[in-house]
């Protein structure tokens, strides 16, 4: 398996976990794969506000299609990082989902998770 396929497998798994956490309102489930350095300004209240806004604007998540892979932002702290982009279908609309991951000491962490309508 090449490096991008392995990274995609990780990103897909983490995205599934985050979408399920969104669905059930589980902040700890949502952040469990994040690098602690990326959570400084994202608390439980922010999470619930984001989930409520997404439900209002987009409705429930249905499915997604991978659009592609981007190299992650150049950052000496995270020399091995990637970003993946999906087109997501929700009840009311479509959106783009971007998930960024990086590896430290063999462990993959989320460093970006965005839903853009």
Number of C-alpha atoms within 10 A of each C-alpha: 5 6 8 11 10 11 21 19 12 16 24 16 11 22 19 13 17 22 16 15 18 22 13 12 17 16 18 13 15 21 22 15 18 19 18 12 8 13 11 8 7 10 12 14 10 12 18 15 11 14 18 15 12 18 17 11 14 17 16 17 20 10 12 16 12 14 13 12 17 12 11 19 13 11 9 7 10 15 13 16 22 24 22 22 20 19 19 20 18 18 13 12 13 19 17 17 20 21 22 23 25 23 18 13 5 7 8 19 22 24 22 17 15 12 16 11 13
